[in-house]
Amino acid sequence: MSQGEYFCGTCKVHGCLKGDTGKMPGNCPSLDKAGKEIKEMYTGEDLFLAKQAAKVESEGYCRKTRVEEIMDFARKCGFKKIGVAFCTGLRKEMAVLNKILTVNGFTVSSVICKNCSIPKEFLGLEEQDKVRPGTFEAMCNPIGQAYFLNKTKTELNLVLGLCVGHDTLFIKHSQAPVTVLAVKDRVLGHNPMAAIYMAEGYYKKKLLPENTGEK
């Protein structure tokens, strides 16, 4: 086993949950000497955010929706101005979210993914690379979403339905802390975990093809 790799995802013990070092495998991150150094990284804003997140977890665990927990987290952190980077496909959902946040005392700044209306040709894409070839298609502009939310000095940014990769760029360029309200999965009603739950059934041929050796 390489010392540069970790396998928490396939661990059968998870001794970290109860601090049981005797059951932890040799390459468990919990046994790494870097643990002390990592703990020292929790200072200032990071320590504050972690503490408030832990409080939200304990107070809302299996009782509150993610929307409620996001508002609780924002309140505990003293965040009043919330930014939302949303997908054009979730415009209706964005309108409802805007109402919820506003009614609950937050100021909302939202930026749609198609901001700046930059044609996909800018990325070097050809007609066959478009969703609807032969038409004008504005590229998703997550860097623009981050730019405009940074400009309005939001204190907490939410991701609402951005595509895979676009969310990556938004998070990379956002100056404010980011949390995710919903991710993009048009096939599964924006519930990507459904594919995991059905990986041994309906989606087995797509997700676990025989040539991968997976069972």
Secondary structure, DSSP 4 states (H G I P E B T S, - for coil): --TT---GGG-S--GGGTT-GGGS-TT-GGGSTHHHHHHHT--HHHHHHHHHHHHHHHHHTTTS-HHHHHHHHHHHHT--EEEEEE-GGGHHHHHHHHHHHHHTT-EEEEEETTGGG-BGGGGT--GGGSSSTTS--BPP-HHHHHHHHHHTT-SEEEEESPPTTHHHHHHHH-SS-EEEEE---TTTTT-THHHHHTTTTTTHHHHS-GGGT--
